[in-house]
Amino acid sequence: MVVGVNGSGKTTTCGKIARVLIADGRSVLLGAADTFRAAAADQLATWAVRVGAEVVRGPEGADPASVAFDAVRRGIETEIDTVLVDTAGRLQNKVGLMDELGKVKRVVEKQRQVDETLLVLDATTGQNGLEQARVFMEVVDVTGVVLTKLDGTAKGGIVIAVQRKLGIPVKLVGLGEGPDDLAPFEPKQFVDALLGTDA
């Protein structure tokens, strides 16, 4: 599952992760469970075509949990290696929306255990990023952070607080909009960039 607030880059991150997995020889199915943002399913479908993945989507405004359930069921039936579920953006202070995200995870786990729940954090987010991470952690037990939008002036220093206070590891970084602009998190390079020192 890929979670985060609106505009953090979840859908793009799903596409990039799918590209990496497919390049590694794995089959991937994308679940378009962001049913609130009109263009989200179309954007995910475009990524699916670009990287060679299948996509499962529902009608606009459909129950996100039912779309996630259908995606996982399709993945099981067709013996897909990895199902990536793109969830709708959530403001961490909207209790009803966060409860719905918890429901998505519970519904998926009726069929298969969720191996990873990645929280997408925008590198331009300041201290609010820690609060985002704390609330998402409570609702869906986040297993890792993807730090996006590091291609600009943002340094993404908030992830240090997220890692220290919540113990959530940073796993990936997004370095741009292109399909190959996703990289494993390298702590030394990150600290050097944060401090402005040479590698």
C-alpha positions in Angstrom: 0.0 0.0 0.0 1.1 3.5 -0.8 -0.3 6.2 1.5 0.2 9.9 2.2 -1.4 13.4 2.0 -2.7 15.0 -1.2 0.0 16.1 -3.6 2.8 14.2 -2.0 3.4 12.1 -5.2 1.8 8.8 -4.3 0.5 7.9 -7.8 3.8 8.8 -9.4 5.7 6.8 -6.8 3.5 3.7 -7.5 4.4 4.0 -11.1 8.1 4.3 -10.4 8.1 1.3 -8.0 6.2 -0.8 -10.6 8.9 0.1 -13.2 11.7 -1.0 -10.8 9.9 -4.3 -10.0 9.2 -5.1 -13.6 12.8 -4.3 -14.6 13.7 -6.8 -11.9 11.6 -9.5 -13.6 8.5 -9.4 -11.4 4.9 -9.1 -12.5 3.0 -6.1 -11.1 -0.6 -5.1 -10.8 -1.6 -1.6 -9.8 -4.8 -1.0 -7.8 -6.4 2.4 -8.4 -8.0 2.9 -4.9 -7.7 6.7 -5.1 -11.3 7.0 -6.3 -11.8 10.6 -5.2 -9.3 12.5 -7.4 -10.8 12.5 -10.9 -7.5 12.0 -12.7 -5.9 9.6 -10.3 -7.0 6.4 -11.9 -6.2 7.7 -15.3 -2.8 8.8 -14.2 -2.2 5.3 -12.7 -3.5 3.6 -15.9 -1.0 5.7 -17.9 1.8 4.5 -15.7 0.6 0.9 -16.1 0.8 1.2 -19.9 4.2 2.9 -19.7 5.8 0.2 -17.4 3.9 -2.9 -18.6 1.7 -3.5 -15.5 -1.9 -4.4 -15.3 -4.3 -1.9 -13.5 -7.6 -2.6 -11.6 -9.8 0.4 -11.2 -13.4 1.1 -10.2 -15.9 3.8 -11.2 -15.2 7.3 -10.1 -16.4 7.7 -6.5 -16.3 4.0 -5.8 -15.5 2.6 -2.4 -11.7 2.6 -2.2 -11.7 -0.5 -0.1 -13.7 -2.4 -2.7 -11.3 -1.4 -5.4 -8.3 -2.5 -3.3 -10.0 -5.8 -2.5 -10.7 -6.4 -6.2 -7.1 -5.6 -7.1 -5.7 -8.0 -4.6 -8.2 -10.7 -5.6 -7.2 -10.2 -9.3 -3.5 -10.4 -8.3 -4.1 -13.7 -6.4 -6.1 -15.2 -9.3 -3.5 -14.3 -11.9 -0.5 -15.1 -9.7 0.9 -11.6 -9.9 4.1 -11.2 -7.9 3.3 -7.7 -6.5 0.1 -5.7 -6.1 0.6 -2.0 -5.4 -2.4 -0.2 -4.1 -2.5 3.6 -4.6 -4.7 5.2 -2.0 -6.4 8.5 -1.9 -4.6 11.5 -0.4 -5.5 11.9 3.3 -5.2 14.9 5.5 -3.9 13.5 8.7 -6.3 15.7 10.7 -9.5 14.3 9.0 -10.5 11.4 11.2 -13.2 10.0 8.9 -10.8 9.8 6.0 -8.1 8.2 8.1 -10.6 5.6 9.3 -11.4 4.8 5.7 -7.7 4.2 5.0 -7.6 1.8 7.9 -10.6 0.0 6.3 -8.7 -0.3 3.0 -5.9 -2.1 4.8 -8.3 -4.4 6.8 -10.2 -5.3 3.7 -7.0 -6.2 1.8 -5.8 -8.3 4.7 -8.9 -10.5 4.5 -7.1 -12.0 1.5 -3.4 -11.4 1.9 -1.1 -9.8 4.4 0.1 -6.3 3.5 3.9 -6.7 3.2 4.7 -3.0 2.9 2.9 0.2 3.7 4.9 3.1 2.3 4.3 6.6 3.4 5.1 9.2 0.7 6.4 12.4 2.3 7.0 15.5 0.2 10.6 16.8 1.0 9.3 20.3 1.1 7.1 19.5 4.1 8.4 21.0 7.3 7.6 19.9 10.8 4.1 18.9 9.7 5.7 15.9 8.1 6.4 14.4 11.6 2.7 14.8 12.5 1.7 13.2 9.2 3.9 10.3 9.8 2.7 9.8 13.4 -1.0 9.7 12.4 -0.5 7.4 9.4 1.7 5.1 11.6 -1.2 4.8 14.1 -3.8 4.0 11.4 -1.9 1.7 9.0 1.4 0.7 10.6 3.7 2.4 8.1 6.8 0.2 7.3 8.8 2.8 5.4 9.0 6.3 4.0 9.4 7.4 0.4 10.8 10.9 0.3 9.7 12.7 -2.9 10.5 16.0 -4.6 14.2 16.0 -3.7 15.0 17.4 -7.2 14.3 21.0 -6.1 15.7 23.1 -3.3 14.1 21.0 -0.5 16.6 19.0 1.6 14.0 16.7 3.3 15.5 17.0 6.8 12.2 16.2 8.4 12.9 12.5 7.7 15.6 12.6 10.4 12.9 13.5 13.0 10.5 10.9 11.5 13.2 8.2 11.8 14.3 9.2 15.3 11.0 9.7 16.9 8.9 7.0 15.2 11.5 4.5 14.0 10.2 4.5 10.4 13.1 3.8 8.0 13.5 5.9 4.8 13.5 3.3 2.0 13.3 5.3 -1.3 13.8 8.8 -2.6 12.1 10.5 -5.6 14.4 12.7 -7.6 12.1 13.9 -10.3 9.1 13.2 -12.5 10.7 10.7 -14.8 10.1 6.9 -14.6 13.6 6.3 -13.6 13.8 9.1 -11.0 13.5 6.8 -7.9 16.4 5.5 -6.0 17.2 3.6 -2.8 17.8 5.8 0.2 21.6 6.3 0.8 22.1 7.8 4.3 25.6 9.1 3.7 24.7 10.9 0.4 21.6 12.3 2.1 23.5 13.7 5.0 26.2 15.2 2.7 23.4 16.9 0.7 21.6 18.1 3.8 24.8 19.6 5.2 26.1 20.9 1.9 29.3 18.9 2.1 31.1 17.1 -0.7 30.7 13.3 -0.8 
